[in-house]
Amino acid sequence: MNRLARFAGFGSDDHGMVDRDDVVAAGAAAGDNAGAEAAQALDDAESLREPIIAALRQVHDPEIPVNIYDLGLIYKIDIADNGDVDVDMTLTAPACPVAGLMPVMVKDAVKTVDGVGEVAVELVWDPPWSPDTMSDEAKLTLGMF
């Protein structure tokens, strides 16, 4: 499965995502509104995903003319029901000169999205970044096609 599909929530069994229909069904079986309310909270949190991705596409590695999302540097975007966001990201290389600055840029960009609460950005190195994580548009921009 490609990264975009995984971020969009497709095939999310192993990624800790909850299916909205399962939440509603569980609430209906319990005979209360809890399932429907939980599903609404899940929908509200997930409605932040596309605006967050759009904000991340405004962040560029200063050395590469491609945004960090299409470059494949964003590994995970977790959105809590209250709007708090956890982002796992990497860099093209551990010795990247902007290693200290890039997570701050990501945090600042995500915080600009209406409805987002606290933002935590973690720099991870596993799996290591490779050009395979780049979008087709990024590869085309960099002349890799």
N, C-alpha and C positions, 0 to 999 in steps of 0.2 A: 504494500500500500504506500502511496506517495505521501510526502509530508503534509501537503496542503489538505488532502483528504483526512489525514489523522487530526490536524488542527481543527478542521471543520467538524470533527466528532464522528466521522464514519468509521466503523469497525473499531469502536472504542472499548470493547470488552476488556482489553488488557491495559487500558489507560486510565482507569478509575472514573470514567464518565458514567453517568446514570441516564438511562433511557427515560424520556418524559412519559411515554405510555405506561411503562412499568410503575412509575411513581403514582400516576393517576389510578391505575388498576389496584395497587396496594391500598390506596386511600379508600377506594370504592368498596373493596373487600372488608375494610375495617368499619365501613358505614359512617364515615365522617368526611369533612372537608380537608383534612390534613394532606391527603394525597394531591388534591387539586391545588392547594396553596403551595405545596412543595414544588409541584410542576410549574406553577406560575413563577416562583422564585428562580427555578432553573432556566425557564425561558427568558426572564429578565436578565439574568447573568450572561446567558449565551448571546443575548442581543448586543452585548458589548464587544464580542469577538471581532466582528468586521471593522468597527471603528478603531479598535486597538491595533489591528493589523494595518489599517490605513495610516495610523499615527507612526507605527514602526517603519512603514515605507518612506517616511520623511527623514529617517535617520540614515546617514551615509557614512561608510568607512572613509576617512579622509584620503586614504591611499588608493581606493578603488571606486570607480564611478558608478556603483550599483548600491541600492539601498540594502540594509542589513537583513531585511526579511527575505528578499529574493536571492540574496547571497547565501542564504541557508544558515545564518548565524543564530536564528531563534529556534531553539529546540522544543520549548514547551511554553504554553500560555494557559495557566489555570486561573479560572475566574470563580470566586466564591459567591454565594448567594447575596452577600452584603456588598459586593462590588470590589472587594479586595482582589488584587491580581498578583500572582507569582509568575515570574518569567525565568526560564532557564535559557541561557545563551552561551555561545562560545565565541571564539575569535579565530581568524584564519591561521594564527600561529601563537603559541604561548609568549613569544618575545615581541608580540605586536606592540608598537610604540604607544598605542592608544588604549592599552589594556586597563588602565585606571580610569580613563575618561568614558569609554564606551558604555559601561553599565549605567553610569550617571545619565548619559544621553538617552538611553533606553527608558530609564525610570521617568525622566522628565517628559519624554514623549507620551508615554502611557498615561501619566497624570493629567495630560491635557484633555483626555476623553471624558465627556460628561457622564457621570454615574460611576466612575471609577473611584474606589476608596484608597486604601493603603496599597502601595506598590513595592514589591520586593523583587530584586533582580539578582540572580545567582549566576556567576560565571562558572561554567563547567567545561571539562576537557574530555569527557567520555560520552559519546564517541568523539574521536578527533574529527575536526572539520575536514571535508574534502570537496573538491569541485562537483562531486556527484550530488551534493545537497542543494546546489544552485537551481533556480528555476530556469526554464528554457529561455525566458526573456533576458535573464542575467547572462546566460551563456552567449546569447546572440549579441548583447551589448558589448561583451568582452571579446567577441570574435572567436568563440570556442565551438561554433557550429560549422 
